[in-house]
């Protein structure tokens, strides 16, 4: 679905700029919105202006929520300051600390054919586009029952808004085969966002527990993404 003459990137930037979490948070939990920082918003906007300056439909991938050292700094899912500069060509002033999940994702992107080719077909987002912390540590939207209940309206509204982007709704990829998939499936059954959700193991799990099979997991990602892209294209062209 294409709105007016805006590019995909312009829609992403407008969406993130409008993000507000209005529900009351449980005690001790804080919301993290990296694009509220002017420097982060500048490099974030440069990224989406560079790689999403068209109106092509893309297959969506959904992570969990931003973490402190990747998307929590740059605003770009699974993209730490190192990958943003070295792989995406966008200079930034942030501390060049590597982030484990970003390492995996960009190895996979390199195997796909590079950032330009990858981002022309795929859009990575998150079930919750805003992150959470507790006592200064990363905290997932599903780690607390009370937070999960309070975040649901925000999550549903965020997904619906992103479906107004040029989106292939036949298949979506869930990054994470555990609780993220469980809650995404539950919401999808209720709201019919996508025809099918396909799950892949989370990069952090792979890098911590399956690093010896890193190449196998990269190939697993490549195979699933190829199939999602092919099936969506086939359905759209029938």
NORVENTA-V306915 format. One line per field, one symbol per residue. ss: DSSP state (H for helix, E for strand, - for the rest). phi: phi as a letter, one per 30 degrees, with the letter a starting at -180 (. if undefined). burial: I if it has 24 or more other C-alpha atoms within 12 Angstrom, else O. Layout:
ss->???
phi->???
burial->???
This chain:
ss->-------HHHHHHHHHH-----------EEEE-HHH-HHHHHHHHHHHHHH------EEEEEEEE-----HHHH------HHHHHH-------------HHHHHHHHHHHHH--HHHHH--EEEEEEE--EEEE--EEE-----HHHHHHHHHHHHHHHHHH----EEEEEEEEE---HHHHHHHHHHHHH----EEEEE--HHHHHHH-HHHHHHHHHHHHHHHHHHHHHHHHHHH-
phi->.cchcddedddddddddcdbccddddeicbdbbddddedddddeddddddcbdbcddbdcccdcaecdccddcdicehbdedddddccicdacdedcdbeddededddddddkjddddddcbbcbbecdccbbbhicebddcdbeddedddddddddddeddddddbccdbbccdkccdddeddddddddchdbdbcccbddedddddbbedceddddddeeddddddddddddddcd
burial->OOOOOOIIIIIIIOIIIOIIIOOOOOOOIIIIIIIOOOOIIIIIIIIIIOIIIIIIIIIIIIIIIIIIIIIIIIIIIIIIIIIIIOIIOIIIOOOOOIIIIIIIIIIIIOOIOOIOOIIIIIIIIIIIIIIIIOOOOIIIIIOOOOIIOOIIOIIIIIIOIIIIIIIIIIIIIIIIIOIIIOIIIOOIOOOOIIOIIIIIIIIIOIIOOOOOOIOOIIOIIIOIIOOIIOOIOOOOOO
